[in-house]
Amino acid sequence: MLSKRTPSDYFSEIRTKHGGSEADELLRSHLLPEGVNSPLLKDDFEKFLDWREQTLKDVICRRTQGND
């Protein structure tokens, strides 16, 4: 179902089907960029990778801060 579709195509479909707020909550729960400016909606893989790397680093830092 997804193999020949671009991320912008299927993520736009999810936003249309479930509404923007619900779609954003779903993406946020999986640590994926949300909102209409998401690199997933623009098929910008490099920007997505940069975003994902920074987000994962931030989550790791928050979770391990002060746990020496």
PDB file of N, CA, C, O and CB in Angstrom:
ATOM      1  N   MET A   1       0.806  -1.192   0.000  1.00  0.00           N
ATOM      2  CA  MET A   1       0.000   0.000   0.000  1.00  0.00           C
ATOM      3  C   MET A   1       0.858   1.269   0.000  1.00  0.00           C
ATOM      4  O   MET A   1       0.473   2.267  -0.608  1.00  0.00           O
ATOM      5  CB  MET A   1      -0.922  -0.009   1.193  1.00  0.00           C
ATOM      6  N   LEU A   2       2.008   1.247   0.668  1.00  0.00           N
ATOM      7  CA  LEU A   2       2.849   2.441   0.750  1.00  0.00           C
ATOM      8  C   LEU A   2       4.054   2.401  -0.178  1.00  0.00           C
ATOM      9  O   LEU A   2       4.661   3.441  -0.434  1.00  0.00           O
ATOM     10  CB  LEU A   2       3.318   2.629   2.156  1.00  0.00           C
ATOM     11  N   SER A   3       4.411   1.241  -0.681  1.00  0.00           N
ATOM     12  CA  SER A   3       5.695   1.071  -1.355  1.00  0.00           C
ATOM     13  C   SER A   3       5.925   1.997  -2.539  1.00  0.00           C
ATOM     14  O   SER A   3       7.068   2.376  -2.794  1.00  0.00           O
ATOM     15  CB  SER A   3       5.819  -0.322  -1.814  1.00  0.00           C
ATOM     16  N   LYS A   4       4.898   2.371  -3.261  1.00  0.00           N
ATOM     17  CA  LYS A   4       5.085   3.218  -4.436  1.00  0.00           C
ATOM     18  C   LYS A   4       4.554   4.633  -4.241  1.00  0.00           C
ATOM     19  O   LYS A   4       4.411   5.387  -5.204  1.00  0.00           O
ATOM     20  CB  LYS A   4       4.414   2.592  -5.625  1.00  0.00           C
ATOM     21  N   ARG A   5       4.265   4.988  -2.997  1.00  0.00           N
ATOM     22  CA  ARG A   5       3.726   6.307  -2.699  1.00  0.00           C
ATOM     23  C   ARG A   5       4.771   7.156  -1.980  1.00  0.00           C
ATOM     24  O   ARG A   5       5.606   6.634  -1.241  1.00  0.00           O
ATOM     25  CB  ARG A   5       2.449   6.189  -1.849  1.00  0.00           C
ATOM     26  N   THR A   6       4.720   8.444  -2.197  1.00  0.00           N
ATOM     27  CA  THR A   6       5.616   9.352  -1.489  1.00  0.00           C
ATOM     28  C   THR A   6       5.073   9.603  -0.088  1.00  0.00           C
ATOM     29  O   THR A   6       3.870   9.483   0.144  1.00  0.00           O
ATOM     30  CB  THR A   6       5.781  10.687  -2.264  1.00  0.00           C
ATOM     31  N   PRO A   7       5.959   9.952   0.851  1.00  0.00           N
ATOM     32  CA  PRO A   7       5.474  10.288   2.199  1.00  0.00           C
ATOM     33  C   PRO A   7       4.430  11.406   2.179  1.00  0.00           C
ATOM     34  O   PRO A   7       3.454  11.360   2.928  1.00  0.00           O
ATOM     35  CB  PRO A   7       6.645  10.699   3.088  1.00  0.00           C
ATOM     36  N   SER A   8       4.633  12.400   1.330  1.00  0.00           N
ATOM     37  CA  SER A   8       3.664  13.501   1.292  1.00  0.00           C
ATOM     38  C   SER A   8       2.280  13.002   0.892  1.00  0.00           C
ATOM     39  O   SER A   8       1.267  13.526   1.357  1.00  0.00           O
ATOM     40  CB  SER A   8       4.130  14.591   0.317  1.00  0.00           C
ATOM     41  N   ASP A   9       2.239  12.011   0.050  1.00  0.00           N
ATOM     42  CA  ASP A   9       0.959  11.462  -0.391  1.00  0.00           C
ATOM     43  C   ASP A   9       0.230  10.764   0.757  1.00  0.00           C
ATOM     44  O   ASP A   9      -0.928  11.077   1.031  1.00  0.00           O
ATOM     45  CB  ASP A   9       1.173  10.484  -1.550  1.00  0.00           C
ATOM     46  N   TYR A  10       0.889   9.830   1.425  1.00  0.00           N
ATOM     47  CA  TYR A  10       0.158   9.096   2.462  1.00  0.00           C
ATOM     48  C   TYR A  10       0.001   9.872   3.757  1.00  0.00           C
ATOM     49  O   TYR A  10      -0.982   9.664   4.468  1.00  0.00           O
ATOM     50  CB  TYR A  10       0.850   7.802   2.748  1.00  0.00           C
ATOM     51  N   PHE A  11       0.936  10.763   4.095  1.00  0.00           N
ATOM     52  CA  PHE A  11       0.735  11.570   5.296  1.00  0.00           C
ATOM     53  C   PHE A  11      -0.356  12.621   5.075  1.00  0.00           C
ATOM     54  O   PHE A  11      -1.087  12.966   6.005  1.00  0.00           O
ATOM     55  CB  PHE A  11       2.050  12.248   5.709  1.00  0.00           C
ATOM     56  N   SER A  12      -0.464  13.127   3.851  1.00  0.00           N
ATOM     57  CA  SER A  12      -1.568  14.041   3.541  1.00  0.00           C
ATOM     58  C   SER A  12      -2.901  13.310   3.652  1.00  0.00           C
ATOM     59  O   SER A  12      -3.883  13.867   4.142  1.00  0.00           O
ATOM     60  CB  SER A  12      -1.402  14.643   2.123  1.00  0.00           C
ATOM     61  N   GLU A  13      -2.930  12.063   3.198  1.00  0.00           N
ATOM     62  CA  GLU A  13      -4.149  11.262   3.301  1.00  0.00           C
ATOM     63  C   GLU A  13      -4.541  11.047   4.766  1.00  0.00           C
ATOM     64  O   GLU A  13      -5.719  11.116   5.116  1.00  0.00           O
ATOM     65  CB  GLU A  13      -3.959   9.907   2.597  1.00  0.00           C
ATOM     66  N   ILE A  14      -3.558  10.789   5.604  1.00  0.00           N
ATOM     67  CA  ILE A  14      -3.818  10.605   7.043  1.00  0.00           C
ATOM     68  C   ILE A  14      -4.387  11.895   7.632  1.00  0.00           C
ATOM     69  O   ILE A  14      -5.345  11.858   8.404  1.00  0.00           O
ATOM     70  CB  ILE A  14      -2.515  10.191   7.798  1.00  0.00           C
ATOM     71  N   ARG A  15      -3.797  13.035   7.268  1.00  0.00           N
ATOM     72  CA  ARG A  15      -4.284  14.327   7.775  1.00  0.00           C
ATOM     73  C   ARG A  15      -5.720  14.573   7.329  1.00  0.00           C
ATOM     74  O   ARG A  15      -6.539  15.061   8.107  1.00  0.00           O
ATOM     75  CB  ARG A  15      -3.376  15.479   7.293  1.00  0.00           C
ATOM     76  N   THR A  16      -6.027  14.237   6.082  1.00  0.00           N
ATOM     77  CA  THR A  16      -7.380  14.439   5.567  1.00  0.00           C
ATOM     78  C   THR A  16      -8.365  13.512   6.261  1.00  0.00           C
ATOM     79  O   THR A  16      -9.458  13.931   6.643  1.00  0.00           O
ATOM     80  CB  THR A  16      -7.418  14.211   4.051  1.00  0.00           C
ATOM     81  N   LYS A  17      -7.982  12.264   6.423  1.00  0.00           N
ATOM     82  CA  LYS A  17      -8.872  11.262   6.999  1.00  0.00           C
ATOM     83  C   LYS A  17      -9.151  11.502   8.480  1.00  0.00           C
ATOM     84  O   LYS A  17     -10.289  11.365   8.928  1.00  0.00           O
ATOM     85  CB  LYS A  17      -8.281   9.888   6.813  1.00  0.00           C
ATOM     86  N   HIS A  18      -8.112  11.861   9.243  1.00  0.00           N
ATOM     87  CA  HIS A  18      -8.240  11.959  10.703  1.00  0.00           C
ATOM     88  C   HIS A  18      -8.265  13.392  11.224  1.00  0.00           C
ATOM     89  O   HIS A  18      -8.543  13.616  12.402  1.00  0.00           O
ATOM     90  CB  HIS A  18      -7.110  11.221  11.356  1.00  0.00           C
ATOM     91  N   GLY A  19      -7.983  14.349  10.373  1.00  0.00           N
ATOM     92  CA  GLY A  19      -7.916  15.733  10.812  1.00  0.00           C
ATOM     93  C   GLY A  19      -6.504  16.089  11.258  1.00  0.00           C
ATOM     94  O   GLY A  19      -5.738  15.223  11.681  1.00  0.00           O
ATOM     95  N   GLY A  20      -6.174  17.354  11.160  1.00  0.00           N
ATOM     96  CA  GLY A  20      -4.826  17.810  11.465  1.00  0.00           C
ATOM     97  C   GLY A  20      -4.386  17.545  12.888  1.00  0.00           C
ATOM     98  O   GLY A  20      -3.263  17.090  13.107  1.00  0.00           O
ATOM     99  N   SER A  21      -5.241  17.816  13.862  1.00  0.00           N
ATOM    100  CA  SER A  21      -4.861  17.648  15.270  1.00  0.00           C
ATOM    101  C   SER A  21      -4.574  16.192  15.615  1.00  0.00           C
ATOM    102  O   SER A  21      -3.582  15.879  16.274  1.00  0.00           O
ATOM    103  CB  SER A  21      -5.961  18.180  16.178  1.00  0.00           C
ATOM    104  N   GLU A  22      -5.453  15.315  15.163  1.00  0.00           N
ATOM    105  CA  GLU A  22      -5.262  13.895  15.449  1.00  0.00           C
ATOM    106  C   GLU A  22      -4.029  13.348  14.723  1.00  0.00           C
ATOM    107  O   GLU A  22      -3.268  12.562  15.288  1.00  0.00           O
ATOM    108  CB  GLU A  22      -6.513  13.097  15.045  1.00  0.00           C
ATOM    109  N   ALA A  23      -3.840  13.763  13.484  1.00  0.00           N
ATOM    110  CA  ALA A  23      -2.676  13.324  12.720  1.00  0.00           C
ATOM    111  C   ALA A  23      -1.390  13.809  13.388  1.00  0.00           C
ATOM    112  O   ALA A  23      -0.420  13.058  13.496  1.00  0.00           O
ATOM    113  CB  ALA A  23      -2.756  13.839  11.268  1.00  0.00           C
ATOM    114  N   ASP A  24      -1.388  15.065  13.835  1.00  0.00           N
ATOM    115  CA  ASP A  24      -0.209  15.601  14.515  1.00  0.00           C
ATOM    116  C   ASP A  24       0.080  14.846  15.808  1.00  0.00           C
ATOM    117  O   ASP A  24       1.241  14.573  16.115  1.00  0.00           O
ATOM    118  CB  ASP A  24      -0.400  17.088  14.810  1.00  0.00           C
ATOM    119  N   GLU A  25      -0.939  14.512  16.555  1.00  0.00           N
ATOM    120  CA  GLU A  25      -0.752  13.753  17.796  1.00  0.00           C
ATOM    121  C   GLU A  25      -0.161  12.375  17.496  1.00  0.00           C
ATOM    122  O   GLU A  25       0.725  11.908  18.211  1.00  0.00           O
ATOM    123  CB  GLU A  25      -2.094  13.607  18.552  1.00  0.00           C
ATOM    124  N   LEU A  26      -0.646  11.737  16.453  1.00  0.00           N
ATOM    125  CA  LEU A  26      -0.110  10.440  16.052  1.00  0.00           C
ATOM    126  C   LEU A  26       1.369  10.554  15.690  1.00  0.00           C
ATOM    127  O   LEU A  26       2.182   9.749  16.143  1.00  0.00           O
ATOM    128  CB  LEU A  26      -0.905   9.874  14.866  1.00  0.00           C
ATOM    129  N   LEU A  27       1.717  11.537  14.886  1.00  0.00           N
ATOM    130  CA  LEU A  27       3.116  11.721  14.490  1.00  0.00           C
ATOM    131  C   LEU A  27       3.980  12.049  15.708  1.00  0.00           C
ATOM    132  O   LEU A  27       5.066  11.493  15.869  1.00  0.00           O
ATOM    133  CB  LEU A  27       3.238  12.841  13.431  1.00  0.00           C
ATOM    134  N   ARG A  28       3.501  12.942  16.557  1.00  0.00           N
ATOM    135  CA  ARG A  28       4.239  13.335  17.761  1.00  0.00           C
ATOM    136  C   ARG A  28       4.508  12.122  18.650  1.00  0.00           C
ATOM    137  O   ARG A  28       5.588  12.003  19.231  1.00  0.00           O
ATOM    138  CB  ARG A  28       3.457  14.408  18.549  1.00  0.00           C
ATOM    139  N   SER A  29       3.530  11.222  18.757  1.00  0.00           N
ATOM    140  CA  SER A  29       3.698  10.044  19.612  1.00  0.00           C
ATOM    141  C   SER A  29       4.762   9.089  19.089  1.00  0.00           C
ATOM    142  O   SER A  29       5.250   8.231  19.825  1.00  0.00           O
ATOM    143  CB  SER A  29       2.382   9.310  19.742  1.00  0.00           C
ATOM    144  N   HIS A  30       5.119   9.239  17.823  1.00  0.00           N
ATOM    145  CA  HIS A  30       6.165   8.402  17.222  1.00  0.00           C
ATOM    146  C   HIS A  30       7.439   9.203  16.965  1.00  0.00           C
ATOM    147  O   HIS A  30       8.322   8.774  16.222  1.00  0.00           O
ATOM    148  CB  HIS A  30       5.665   7.784  15.909  1.00  0.00           C
ATOM    149  N   LEU A  31       7.513  10.371  17.594  1.00  0.00           N
ATOM    150  CA  LEU A  31       8.658  11.271  17.426  1.00  0.00           C
ATOM    151  C   LEU A  31       8.920  11.588  15.956  1.00  0.00           C
ATOM    152  O   LEU A  31      10.057  11.542  15.488  1.00  0.00           O
ATOM    153  CB  LEU A  31       9.908  10.655  18.052  1.00  0.00           C
ATOM    154  N   LEU A  32       7.847  11.910  15.242  1.00  0.00           N
ATOM    155  CA  LEU A  32       7.943  12.316  13.848  1.00  0.00           C
ATOM    156  C   LEU A  32       7.506  13.771  13.741  1.00  0.00           C
ATOM    157  O   LEU A  32       6.668  14.225  14.520  1.00  0.00           O
ATOM    158  CB  LEU A  32       7.077  11.399  12.930  1.00  0.00           C
ATOM    159  N   PRO A  33       8.071  14.510  12.774  1.00  0.00           N
ATOM    160  CA  PRO A  33       7.710  15.923  12.631  1.00  0.00           C
ATOM    161  C   PRO A  33       6.250  16.075  12.235  1.00  0.00           C
ATOM    162  O   PRO A  33       5.731  15.326  11.407  1.00  0.00           O
ATOM    163  CB  PRO A  33       8.608  16.605  11.594  1.00  0.00           C
ATOM    164  N   GLU A  34       5.606  17.048  12.838  1.00  0.00           N
ATOM    165  CA  GLU A  34       4.168  17.250  12.648  1.00  0.00           C
ATOM    166  C   GLU A  34       3.899  18.595  12.003  1.00  0.00           C
ATOM    167  O   GLU A  34       4.812  19.395  11.804  1.00  0.00           O
ATOM    168  CB  GLU A  34       3.424  17.148  13.985  1.00  0.00           C
ATOM    169  N   GLY A  35       2.651  18.833  11.682  1.00  0.00           N
ATOM    170  CA  GLY A  35       2.223  20.120  11.149  1.00  0.00           C
ATOM    171  C   GLY A  35       2.378  20.205   9.643  1.00  0.00           C
ATOM    172  O   GLY A  35       2.983  19.342   9.007  1.00  0.00           O
ATOM    173  N   VAL A  36       1.817  21.264   9.092  1.00  0.00           N
ATOM    174  CA  VAL A  36       1.801  21.430   7.642  1.00  0.00           C
ATOM    175  C   VAL A  36       3.179  21.709   7.050  1.00  0.00           C
ATOM    176  O   VAL A  36       3.369  21.563   5.843  1.00  0.00           O
ATOM    177  CB  VAL A  36       0.868  22.543   7.273  1.00  0.00           C
ATOM    178  N   ASN A  37       4.144  22.109   7.879  1.00  0.00           N
ATOM    179  CA  ASN A  37       5.502  22.352   7.394  1.00  0.00           C
ATOM    180  C   ASN A  37       6.438  21.171   7.620  1.00  0.00           C
ATOM    181  O   ASN A  37       7.651  21.296   7.457  1.00  0.00           O
ATOM    182  CB  ASN A  37       6.070  23.570   8.064  1.00  0.00           C
ATOM    183  N   SER A  38       5.881  20.042   7.991  1.00  0.00           N
ATOM    184  CA  SER A  38       6.679  18.843   8.223  1.00  0.00           C
ATOM    185  C   SER A  38       7.438  18.454   6.960  1.00  0.00           C
ATOM    186  O   SER A  38       6.876  18.477   5.865  1.00  0.00           O
ATOM    187  CB  SER A  38       5.785  17.683   8.689  1.00  0.00           C
ATOM    188  N   PRO A  39       8.709  18.096   7.106  1.00  0.00           N
ATOM    189  CA  PRO A  39       9.450  17.630   5.928  1.00  0.00           C
ATOM    190  C   PRO A  39       8.833  16.366   5.324  1.00  0.00           C
ATOM    191  O   PRO A  39       9.084  16.058   4.159  1.00  0.00           O
ATOM    192  CB  PRO A  39      10.908  17.365   6.299  1.00  0.00           C
ATOM    193  N   LEU A  40       8.040  15.639   6.092  1.00  0.00           N
ATOM    194  CA  LEU A  40       7.357  14.464   5.553  1.00  0.00           C
ATOM    195  C   LEU A  40       6.315  14.871   4.517  1.00  0.00           C
ATOM    196  O   LEU A  40       6.069  14.135   3.561  1.00  0.00           O
ATOM    197  CB  LEU A  40       6.695  13.663   6.682  1.00  0.00           C
ATOM    198  N   LEU A  41       5.706  16.032   4.699  1.00  0.00           N
ATOM    199  CA  LEU A  41       4.700  16.507   3.755  1.00  0.00           C
ATOM    200  C   LEU A  41       5.317  17.193   2.544  1.00  0.00           C
ATOM    201  O   LEU A  41       4.622  17.533   1.587  1.00  0.00           O
ATOM    202  CB  LEU A  41       3.753  17.455   4.446  1.00  0.00           C
ATOM    203  N   LYS A  42       6.625  17.391   2.599  1.00  0.00           N
ATOM    204  CA  LYS A  42       7.335  18.034   1.496  1.00  0.00           C
ATOM    205  C   LYS A  42       8.315  17.076   0.820  1.00  0.00           C
ATOM    206  O   LYS A  42       9.062  17.475  -0.073  1.00  0.00           O
ATOM    207  CB  LYS A  42       8.077  19.267   1.999  1.00  0.00           C
ATOM    208  N   ASP A  43       8.309  15.818   1.245  1.00  0.00           N
ATOM    209  CA  ASP A  43       9.220  14.799   0.703  1.00  0.00           C
ATOM    210  C   ASP A  43      10.683  15.245   0.793  1.00  0.00           C
ATOM    211  O   ASP A  43      11.483  14.968  -0.101  1.00  0.00           O
ATOM    212  CB  ASP A  43       8.859  14.488  -0.758  1.00  0.00           C
ATOM    213  N   ASP A  44      11.016  15.931   1.874  1.00  0.00           N
ATOM    214  CA  ASP A  44      12.375  16.420   2.090  1.00  0.00           C
ATOM    215  C   ASP A  44      13.087  15.482   3.064  1.00  0.00           C
ATOM    216  O   ASP A  44      13.103  15.711   4.273  1.00  0.00           O
ATOM    217  CB  ASP A  44      12.368  17.886   2.631  1.00  0.00           C
ATOM    218  N   PHE A  45      13.670  14.431   2.512  1.00  0.00           N
ATOM    219  CA  PHE A  45      14.266  13.381   3.333  1.00  0.00           C
ATOM    220  C   PHE A  45      15.451  13.889   4.149  1.00  0.00           C
ATOM    221  O   PHE A  45      15.598  13.517   5.313  1.00  0.00           O
ATOM    222  CB  PHE A  45      14.705  12.226   2.458  1.00  0.00           C
ATOM    223  N   GLU A  46      16.293  14.729   3.563  1.00  0.00           N
ATOM    224  CA  GLU A  46      17.453  15.264   4.291  1.00  0.00           C
ATOM    225  C   GLU A  46      17.001  16.090   5.496  1.00  0.00           C
ATOM    226  O   GLU A  46      17.547  15.950   6.590  1.00  0.00           O
ATOM    227  CB  GLU A  46      18.330  16.126   3.355  1.00  0.00           C
ATOM    228  N   LYS A  47      16.019  16.937   5.292  1.00  0.00           N
ATOM    229  CA  LYS A  47      15.514  17.749   6.401  1.00  0.00           C
ATOM    230  C   LYS A  47      14.867  16.858   7.461  1.00  0.00           C
ATOM    231  O   LYS A  47      15.012  17.106   8.658  1.00  0.00           O
ATOM    232  CB  LYS A  47      14.498  18.798   5.889  1.00  0.00           C
ATOM    233  N   PHE A  48      14.154  15.819   7.018  1.00  0.00           N
ATOM    234  CA  PHE A  48      13.567  14.872   7.958  1.00  0.00           C
ATOM    235  C   PHE A  48      14.660  14.212   8.795  1.00  0.00           C
ATOM    236  O   PHE A  48      14.521  14.112  10.014  1.00  0.00           O
ATOM    237  CB  PHE A  48      12.742  13.806   7.210  1.00  0.00           C
ATOM    238  N   LEU A  49      15.739  13.762   8.167  1.00  0.00           N
ATOM    239  CA  LEU A  49      16.818  13.104   8.914  1.00  0.00           C
ATOM    240  C   LEU A  49      17.461  14.056   9.913  1.00  0.00           C
ATOM    241  O   LEU A  49      17.750  13.665  11.044  1.00  0.00           O
ATOM    242  CB  LEU A  49      17.882  12.564   7.954  1.00  0.00           C
ATOM    243  N   ASP A  50      17.685  15.298   9.506  1.00  0.00           N
ATOM    244  CA  ASP A  50      18.245  16.297  10.433  1.00  0.00           C
ATOM    245  C   ASP A  50      17.305  16.516  11.613  1.00  0.00           C
ATOM    246  O   ASP A  50      17.740  16.541  12.765  1.00  0.00           O
ATOM    247  CB  ASP A  50      18.502  17.640   9.702  1.00  0.00           C
ATOM    248  N   TRP A  51      16.016  16.672  11.323  1.00  0.00           N
ATOM    249  CA  TRP A  51      15.017  16.886  12.367  1.00  0.00           C
ATOM    250  C   TRP A  51      14.997  15.696  13.312  1.00  0.00           C
ATOM    251  O   TRP A  51      15.017  15.865  14.531  1.00  0.00           O
ATOM    252  CB  TRP A  51      13.618  17.113  11.753  1.00  0.00           C
ATOM    253  N   ARG A  52      14.959  14.509  12.760  1.00  0.00           N
ATOM    254  CA  ARG A  52      14.862  13.283  13.564  1.00  0.00           C
ATOM    255  C   ARG A  52      16.092  13.114  14.450  1.00  0.00           C
ATOM    256  O   ARG A  52      15.967  12.761  15.623  1.00  0.00           O
ATOM    257  CB  ARG A  52      14.695  12.052  12.654  1.00  0.00           C
ATOM    258  N   GLU A  53      17.274  13.362  13.901  1.00  0.00           N
ATOM    259  CA  GLU A  53      18.506  13.256  14.681  1.00  0.00           C
ATOM    260  C   GLU A  53      18.482  14.212  15.872  1.00  0.00           C
ATOM    261  O   GLU A  53      18.784  13.816  16.997  1.00  0.00           O
ATOM    262  CB  GLU A  53      19.726  13.543  13.796  1.00  0.00           C
ATOM    263  N   GLN A  54      18.125  15.463  15.622  1.00  0.00           N
ATOM    264  CA  GLN A  54      18.095  16.448  16.700  1.00  0.00           C
ATOM    265  C   GLN A  54      17.043  16.102  17.743  1.00  0.00           C
ATOM    266  O   GLN A  54      17.286  16.241  18.942  1.00  0.00           O
ATOM    267  CB  GLN A  54      17.831  17.838  16.139  1.00  0.00           C
ATOM    268  N   THR A  55      15.884  15.655  17.295  1.00  0.00           N
ATOM    269  CA  THR A  55      14.811  15.291  18.220  1.00  0.00           C
ATOM    270  C   THR A  55      15.215  14.120  19.105  1.00  0.00           C
ATOM    271  O   THR A  55      14.985  14.149  20.314  1.00  0.00           O
ATOM    272  CB  THR A  55      13.540  14.947  17.448  1.00  0.00           C
ATOM    273  N   LEU A  56      15.808  13.103  18.521  1.00  0.00           N
ATOM    274  CA  LEU A  56      16.253  11.955  19.315  1.00  0.00           C
ATOM    275  C   LEU A  56      17.336  12.352  20.310  1.00  0.00           C
ATOM    276  O   LEU A  56      17.333  11.885  21.449  1.00  0.00           O
ATOM    277  CB  LEU A  56      16.768  10.846  18.401  1.00  0.00           C
ATOM    278  N   LYS A  57      18.266  13.214  19.887  1.00  0.00           N
ATOM    279  CA  LYS A  57      19.292  13.710  20.812  1.00  0.00           C
ATOM    280  C   LYS A  57      18.653  14.464  21.977  1.00  0.00           C
ATOM    281  O   LYS A  57      19.036  14.274  23.131  1.00  0.00           O
ATOM    282  CB  LYS A  57      20.289  14.625  20.072  1.00  0.00           C
ATOM    283  N   ASP A  58      17.676  15.319  21.670  1.00  0.00           N
ATOM    284  CA  ASP A  58      17.000  16.093  22.713  1.00  0.00           C
ATOM    285  C   ASP A  58      16.283  15.175  23.703  1.00  0.00           C
ATOM    286  O   ASP A  58      16.356  15.392  24.913  1.00  0.00           O
ATOM    287  CB  ASP A  58      15.998  17.075  22.084  1.00  0.00           C
ATOM    288  N   VAL A  59      15.595  14.158  23.201  1.00  0.00           N
ATOM    289  CA  VAL A  59      14.873  13.225  24.072  1.00  0.00           C
ATOM    290  C   VAL A  59      15.862  12.466  24.960  1.00  0.00           C
ATOM    291  O   VAL A  59      15.620  12.305  26.156  1.00  0.00           O
ATOM    292  CB  VAL A  59      14.026  12.230  23.230  1.00  0.00           C
ATOM    293  N   ILE A  60      16.950  12.008  24.395  1.00  0.00           N
ATOM    294  CA  ILE A  60      17.962  11.287  25.170  1.00  0.00           C
ATOM    295  C   ILE A  60      18.540  12.190  26.252  1.00  0.00           C
ATOM    296  O   ILE A  60      18.702  11.764  27.395  1.00  0.00           O
ATOM    297  CB  ILE A  60      19.085  10.767  24.250  1.00  0.00           C
ATOM    298  N   CYS A  61      18.851  13.426  25.900  1.00  0.00           N
ATOM    299  CA  CYS A  61      19.408  14.366  26.888  1.00  0.00           C
ATOM    300  C   CYS A  61      18.417  14.628  28.022  1.00  0.00           C
ATOM    301  O   CYS A  61      18.804  14.636  29.191  1.00  0.00           O
ATOM    302  CB  CYS A  61      19.789  15.697  26.209  1.00  0.00           C
ATOM    303  N   ARG A  62      17.154  14.841  27.688  1.00  0.00           N
ATOM    304  CA  ARG A  62      16.151  15.094  28.723  1.00  0.00           C
ATOM    305  C   ARG A  62      15.989  13.885  29.640  1.00  0.00           C
ATOM    306  O   ARG A  62      15.844  14.038  30.853  1.00  0.00           O
ATOM    307  CB  ARG A  62      14.804  15.453  28.086  1.00  0.00           C
ATOM    308  N   ARG A  63      16.012  12.715  29.078  1.00  0.00           N
ATOM    309  CA  ARG A  63      15.784  11.500  29.873  1.00  0.00           C
ATOM    310  C   ARG A  63      16.994  11.113  30.723  1.00  0.00           C
ATOM    311  O   ARG A  63      16.839  10.465  31.758  1.00  0.00           O
ATOM    312  CB  ARG A  63      15.423  10.346  28.958  1.00  0.00           C
ATOM    313  N   THR A  64      18.176  11.498  30.302  1.00  0.00           N
ATOM    314  CA  THR A  64      19.384  11.091  31.028  1.00  0.00           C
ATOM    315  C   THR A  64      19.990  12.212  31.853  1.00  0.00           C
ATOM    316  O   THR A  64      20.953  11.986  32.586  1.00  0.00           O
ATOM    317  CB  THR A  64      20.412  10.578  30.062  1.00  0.00           C
ATOM    318  N   GLN A  65      19.454  13.395  31.749  1.00  0.00           N
ATOM    319  CA  GLN A  65      19.977  14.555  32.472  1.00  0.00           C
ATOM    320  C   GLN A  65      19.958  14.301  33.977  1.00  0.00           C
ATOM    321  O   GLN A  65      18.920  13.982  34.557  1.00  0.00           O
ATOM    322  CB  GLN A  65      19.160  15.819  32.134  1.00  0.00           C
ATOM    323  N   GLY A  66      21.114  14.446  34.586  1.00  0.00           N
ATOM    324  CA  GLY A  66      21.213  14.294  36.024  1.00  0.00           C
ATOM    325  C   GLY A  66      21.205  12.849  36.510  1.00  0.00           C
ATOM    326  O   GLY A  66      21.131  12.605  37.715  1.00  0.00           O
ATOM    327  N   ASN A  67      21.280  11.909  35.611  1.00  0.00           N
ATOM    328  CA  ASN A  67      21.282  10.482  35.995  1.00  0.00           C
ATOM    329  C   ASN A  67      22.677   9.885  35.832  1.00  0.00           C
ATOM    330  O   ASN A  67      22.870   8.943  35.064  1.00  0.00           O
ATOM    331  CB  ASN A  67      20.259   9.681  35.140  1.00  0.00           C
ATOM    332  N   ASP A  68      23.642  10.436  36.554  1.00  0.00           N
ATOM    333  CA  ASP A  68      25.027   9.936  36.452  1.00  0.00           C
ATOM    334  C   ASP A  68      25.208   8.678  37.247  1.00  0.00           C
ATOM    335  O   ASP A  68      26.305   8.120  37.277  1.00  0.00           O
ATOM    336  CB  ASP A  68      26.021  10.984  36.926  1.00  0.00           C
TER     337      ASP A  68
END
